[in-house]
Amino acid sequence: MTEDNKQKEIRLRKELAQVKAANSNEGRKTTKTRDFSVGLPRDTTHKPRPSSSDIPDVITLPPKQRGKKENIPF
């Protein structure tokens, strides 16, 4: 029994689809980790910033003040 060209083409397309599916499944074994909590400290409570009088011989900048103008580009 011989296949004609149309049946052979259909069979080869099916085999190609199966090989493509197998190749794409091989790469799916590794997954990205989305656990971003690894580097964060356990205690995330607010800690007050020490003033310049607490640390000797240190001059810190004053706290940044917000601008009094609106966001105008000129």
N, C-alpha and C positions, 0 to 999 in steps of 0.2 A: 504494500500500500504506500503510495507516494502522496505527499501533501502538495497541494498546489501552492503557489506563491502567496496567495491571500491568507490561507490558513497558517502558513509558516510565519508570515508577518504578525498575525494576531498572537501566535504562541510566543514569539520572541518579545513582543511588547509586554505580555504578561510576565515573562521571566525577568525582563528589565525592571518592571515595576516592583517585583519581589526583591530583587537585588538592591534597588534604591532604598526600599523600606528597611531592609536588613542593615544597610550601611548607615542610615540615619539613626537607627536604634542603637548602634554601637557607640555613638557619640553622646548619647543621653545618660550614660552611666554616671558621669560627674555632674554635680549640681553646685550652683553658686551658694555660698553661705551668706545669709543676710542678717546674721546676728551681730549687731553693732554695739551690743552692751559689753563686749569683752574688755575694752579699754577704759570704760567709765568707772569712776570710783563709786563705792557702795554708798557713801554718805554724800548726798547732793544737797544738803541743807544750806541755806544762805549764811555765809560767813562775812562778818563786817570787814571792810577794808581798814587796815591800821592807819591811824593818822601819823603825821610826821613827828609828833611829839613822842609816839610810842617807840620809834626806831631812832636811835641817836645818829647824828651826822648824815641824815638823809633829808633831802629837799624834794618833795613830790610836787607835781603840777596840780594846780587847782582843778576841781571837777569841771568838765566841759559844760558850757551853758548852751542852751538851745538858741537858735537865731530868732530874732523878733520879727523878721520879715517873712512874708509868705514865700513859697517856692517860685520865685520869679527869675527867669534865666538871664536877665540883664540888670 
